[in-house]
Amino acid sequence: MRVLQVINSQATQDGDGVNIRRVADFQRLALDPYLMLDEIRSDDEKDYVGGFPPHPHRGMETFTYIRKGGFEHRDQMGHVKAIRAGKVQWMSTGRGVVHSEMPLADAKDGLHGFQIWINMAAKDKMRPPQYQDTGELHHATLAGEGCELYLLAGQWHFNQQTATGPLTQLAANSALADLSLAANASASLNLSQYGFSAVYIYDGSLRLPTGLAINAGSLLVIDSQTVADIRAGEAGAGMLVLAGNPIGEAVVQMGPFVMNTQAEIMQAVRDYQSGKFGDIV
């Protein structure tokens, strides 16, 4: 595995006081086509009970994956869906979405999940919004000795096996999966069909060929054109694997809006304030 960059997540808050760890890059675009990864993880409901009250988006996609607990999603398109452990939700916001994400009342044992922002190409930013979740869909799993890859979206080549996740329409041909490794186990990922790849460690640690250990809370940008031989540390490892094709376009971001020019950002603000995004029903 050839590591190009290591980025440590930072503690912050969003929504109504929700504590998260975040990796984001809206300026240098070193994660292109990805813009941001938020991890929510706590057994104390005070860290997340406020949730994410109604708010807008334009020009990007949100991808939410829940490992423990759950959220209820509502939007102006009429979707009201509970997203629970092991499932994902994808929203291509296009020209505009208003939605809320609130913790499920029956999720009493804590919350662990991720929301990832994916950029959209300029030509697609004003298309109608789309929504899909995997509540009724099957997630394929590829396994090897001491390792398991749980597919969330896109196509994967893992330990000489190939399979596709339940979601396939993400921007920039993006693909995501959840990789678990037992103590000192290793796995081989072929990501050569993608122009960008990275892993975000949420449990345990990875041991690099140099012997250096990288602990949970770090995102590693890796060379997609080199087979990724990933090895866990003594406590094993859990990580999200992200892949996709860079869009290569300038980005201007303000809060929940991601466009290509400042003028487009200001238009998004005016459209939202004038009610053109609609309301949650």
Secondary structure per residue as TSV (DSSP state, phi and psi in degrees):
chain	resnum	aa	ss	phi	psi
A	1	M	-	360.0	122.3
A	2	R	-	-98.2	110.9
A	3	V	E	-89.1	124.1
A	4	L	E	-92.9	-31.0
A	5	Q	E	-162.0	145.0
A	6	V	E	-119.1	125.3
A	7	I	E	-121.4	122.6
A	8	N	E	-85.5	134.4
A	9	S	-	-68.6	156.0
A	10	Q	E	-121.2	138.8
A	11	A	E	-72.4	135.2
A	12	T	E	-157.5	-174.9
A	13	Q	E	-130.7	152.6
A	14	D	E	-150.2	174.8
A	15	G	T	58.9	-140.8
A	16	D	T	-93.4	66.0
A	17	G	T	76.2	26.4
A	18	V	E	-78.2	127.3
A	19	N	E	-82.2	128.6
A	20	I	E	-140.1	166.6
A	21	R	E	-114.8	135.8
A	22	R	E	-131.7	139.4
A	23	V	E	-120.3	124.2
A	24	A	E	-145.1	149.0
A	25	D	-	-154.3	99.3
A	26	F	S	-104.0	-2.8
A	27	Q	S	-106.9	-61.8
A	28	R	S	-78.2	-20.8
A	29	L	-	58.5	39.1
A	30	A	T	-69.7	-13.0
A	31	L	T	-106.9	6.6
A	32	D	T	-47.5	122.3
A	33	P	T	-92.8	2.7
A	34	Y	E	-84.0	148.2
A	35	L	E	-114.2	-35.4
A	36	M	E	-160.9	145.8
A	37	L	E	-131.0	122.1
A	38	D	E	-111.9	133.8
A	39	E	E	-114.0	127.0
A	40	I	E	-109.7	122.9
A	41	R	E	-152.2	113.7
A	42	S	E	-165.4	147.3
A	43	D	S	-97.9	2.6
A	44	D	-	-108.2	112.4
A	45	E	G	-63.1	-18.6
A	46	K	G	-61.9	-22.9
A	47	D	G	-76.5	-15.2
A	48	Y	T	-144.6	-1.8
A	49	V	T	-62.3	-27.2
A	50	G	T	-68.3	-23.5
A	51	G	-	59.2	-155.9
A	52	F	E	-125.0	90.2
A	53	P	E	-59.4	171.4
A	54	P	E	-49.2	131.0
A	55	H	E	-154.0	159.4
A	56	P	E	-98.0	166.6
A	57	H	E	-147.1	153.1
A	58	R	B	-152.3	140.2
A	59	G	S	85.2	11.1
A	60	M	E	-150.4	175.0
A	61	E	E	-119.1	141.2
A	62	T	E	-107.4	137.4
A	63	F	E	-128.1	114.6
A	64	T	E	-113.0	128.9
A	65	Y	E	-127.1	127.2
A	66	I	E	-109.2	128.9
A	67	R	E	-104.3	-25.1
A	68	K	E	-152.5	137.9
A	69	G	S	79.1	-146.3
A	70	G	E	176.3	167.9
A	71	F	E	-128.1	152.6
A	72	E	E	-103.7	125.4
A	73	H	E	-100.3	135.9
A	74	R	E	-134.5	142.2
A	75	D	E	-144.9	171.9
A	76	Q	T	-73.4	-9.6
A	77	M	T	-81.9	-6.3
A	78	G	S	100.2	3.0
A	79	H	-	-77.8	131.3
A	80	V	E	-132.4	102.4
A	81	K	E	-134.2	138.6
A	82	A	E	-91.5	126.9
A	83	I	E	-107.4	114.1
A	84	R	E	-113.1	178.8
A	85	A	T	-54.2	133.8
A	86	G	T	88.4	-1.8
A	87	K	-	-116.8	162.2
A	88	V	E	-130.3	161.1
A	89	Q	E	-135.9	135.0
A	90	W	E	-124.5	133.4
A	91	M	E	-134.4	113.5
A	92	S	E	-91.5	102.9
A	93	T	-	-72.8	-28.6
A	94	G	T	51.8	-130.3
A	95	R	T	-75.0	-12.2
A	96	G	-	160.9	133.5
A	97	V	E	-138.4	143.7
A	98	V	E	-119.0	126.8
A	99	H	E	-148.2	166.6
A	100	S	E	-131.7	153.9
A	101	E	E	-137.2	109.1
A	102	M	E	-122.1	139.7
A	103	P	E	-60.4	141.5
A	104	L	-	-68.3	138.5
A	105	A	T	-66.1	-27.0
A	106	D	T	-92.1	5.1
A	107	A	-	-91.8	87.8
A	108	K	-	-96.5	-7.6
A	109	D	S	-106.7	27.3
A	110	G	-	98.9	178.2
A	111	L	E	-141.9	135.0
A	112	H	E	-142.8	118.7
A	113	G	E	-162.7	175.9
A	114	F	E	-135.5	143.7
A	115	Q	E	-124.8	129.5
A	116	I	E	-120.2	133.5
A	117	W	E	-100.4	130.9
A	118	I	E	-116.2	133.2
A	119	N	E	-71.2	158.2
A	120	M	-	-117.1	146.0
A	121	A	-	-62.9	150.0
A	122	A	G	-53.3	-37.4
A	123	K	G	-68.0	-17.2
A	124	D	G	-107.0	-8.3
A	125	K	T	-64.7	-22.9
A	126	M	T	-110.5	20.4
A	127	R	S	-79.6	165.6
A	128	P	-	-60.9	146.4
A	129	P	-	-68.4	154.3
A	130	Q	E	-132.9	151.2
A	131	Y	E	-139.2	140.7
A	132	Q	E	-155.1	144.0
A	133	D	E	-133.2	171.5
A	134	T	-	-111.2	26.7
A	135	G	T	-53.9	-36.8
A	136	E	T	-110.2	6.1
A	137	L	S	-100.6	153.8
A	138	H	-	-87.1	138.7
A	139	H	-	-104.8	118.7
A	140	A	-	-71.8	150.1
A	141	T	E	-126.8	130.8
A	142	L	E	-108.9	130.3
A	143	A	E	-127.2	155.6
A	144	G	E	-145.2	-170.8
A	145	E	T	-68.4	111.6
A	146	G	T	74.0	14.6
A	147	C	E	-145.3	153.2
A	148	E	E	-150.4	131.2
A	149	L	E	-114.4	114.4
A	150	Y	E	-97.7	115.9
A	151	L	E	-84.3	130.4
A	152	L	E	-107.3	-40.0
A	153	A	E	-162.6	148.7
A	154	G	S	80.5	-176.8
A	155	Q	E	-100.3	144.1
A	156	W	E	-136.3	142.8
A	157	H	E	-119.9	113.9
A	158	F	E	-142.4	124.2
A	159	N	T	46.4	47.6
A	160	Q	T	64.7	24.5
A	161	Q	E	-122.0	153.7
A	162	T	E	-132.1	135.7
A	163	A	E	-159.3	167.8
A	164	T	E	-123.7	138.4
A	165	G	-	-72.6	170.5
A	166	P	S	-71.3	-19.6
A	167	L	B	-110.9	132.8
A	168	T	-	-132.6	4.8
A	169	Q	-	-106.7	15.6
A	170	L	-	-65.6	151.0
A	171	A	G	-59.4	149.5
A	172	A	G	59.4	27.5
A	173	N	G	55.6	33.7
A	174	S	-	-67.9	145.9
A	175	A	E	-136.6	139.5
A	176	L	E	-137.9	145.9
A	177	A	E	-152.8	160.9
A	178	D	E	-111.9	115.8
A	179	L	E	-107.6	126.6
A	180	S	E	-116.0	134.0
A	181	L	E	-126.2	135.4
A	182	A	-	-72.2	173.2
A	183	A	T	-55.2	126.3
A	184	N	T	61.6	11.5
A	185	A	-	-78.3	162.0
A	186	S	E	-133.7	160.7
A	187	A	E	-147.8	154.3
A	188	S	E	-119.0	123.4
A	189	L	E	-116.5	128.4
A	190	N	E	-103.4	109.0
A	191	L	-	-115.3	22.4
A	192	S	T	-67.1	-15.2
A	193	Q	T	-77.8	-7.5
A	194	Y	S	-112.4	153.2
A	195	G	S	-90.5	-13.6
A	196	F	E	-138.8	143.4
A	197	S	E	-152.3	151.5
A	198	A	E	-158.6	160.0
A	199	V	E	-128.9	138.6
A	200	Y	E	-113.6	118.5
A	201	I	E	-85.2	123.6
A	202	Y	E	-112.3	-16.0
A	203	D	E	-138.9	144.9
A	204	G	E	67.1	-141.1
A	205	S	E	-156.3	161.1
A	206	L	E	-110.7	147.5
A	207	R	E	-112.2	119.5
A	208	L	-	-78.4	161.7
A	209	P	T	-56.3	-26.0
A	210	T	T	-75.2	-10.1
A	211	G	S	97.1	-10.5
A	212	L	-	-69.2	136.2
A	213	A	E	-98.1	133.8
A	214	I	E	-113.8	122.6
A	215	N	E	-94.3	170.8
A	216	A	T	-56.2	145.9
A	217	G	T	97.4	3.7
A	218	S	E	-114.5	144.4
A	219	L	E	-109.2	129.5
A	220	L	E	-109.7	117.9
A	221	V	E	-81.5	124.4
A	222	I	E	-121.0	157.7
A	223	D	-	-72.4	113.4
A	224	S	T	-70.4	-18.0
A	225	Q	T	-91.4	1.8
A	226	T	S	-114.5	130.5
A	227	V	-	-55.4	128.9
A	228	A	E	-89.2	102.4
A	229	D	E	-92.3	104.9
A	230	I	E	-102.7	128.4
A	231	R	E	-124.1	131.4
A	232	A	E	-83.0	159.4
A	233	G	E	-81.1	-167.6
A	234	E	E	-68.3	-19.7
A	235	A	E	-99.7	9.1
A	236	G	E	76.9	-173.6
A	237	A	E	-158.8	146.8
A	238	G	E	-127.4	137.5
A	239	M	E	-154.6	151.8
A	240	L	E	-89.9	137.9
A	241	V	E	-109.7	128.2
A	242	L	E	-120.2	135.6
A	243	A	E	-144.7	159.4
A	244	G	E	171.6	-176.9
A	245	N	-	-112.0	122.4
A	246	P	-	-53.6	141.3
A	247	I	-	-85.2	-36.5
A	248	G	-	74.0	30.8
A	249	E	-	-120.4	149.1
A	250	A	-	-62.6	147.3
A	251	V	-	-125.7	137.0
A	252	V	E	-121.3	125.5
A	253	Q	E	-125.0	136.1
A	254	M	E	-139.6	110.3
A	255	G	T	55.9	-122.5
A	256	P	T	-86.3	4.1
A	257	F	E	-106.5	134.1
A	258	V	E	-131.8	106.5
A	259	M	E	-127.1	-165.6
A	260	N	S	-107.9	-16.8
A	261	T	S	-139.0	159.8
A	262	Q	H	-64.6	-35.9
A	263	A	H	-61.6	-38.1
A	264	E	H	-68.5	-34.3
A	265	I	H	-64.4	-47.1
A	266	M	H	-64.3	-33.5
A	267	Q	H	-67.2	-38.1
A	268	A	H	-61.8	-42.7
A	269	V	H	-61.5	-45.8
A	270	R	H	-63.6	-42.0
A	271	D	H	-63.7	-41.1
A	272	Y	H	-67.0	-45.7
A	273	Q	H	-65.2	-27.0
A	274	S	T	-88.9	2.1
A	275	G	T	88.3	9.2
A	276	K	T	-71.2	-15.4
A	277	F	T	-81.2	-17.1
A	278	G	-	87.5	-176.0
A	279	D	-	-132.6	151.8
A	280	I	-	-68.0	131.2
A	281	V	-	-99.7	360.0
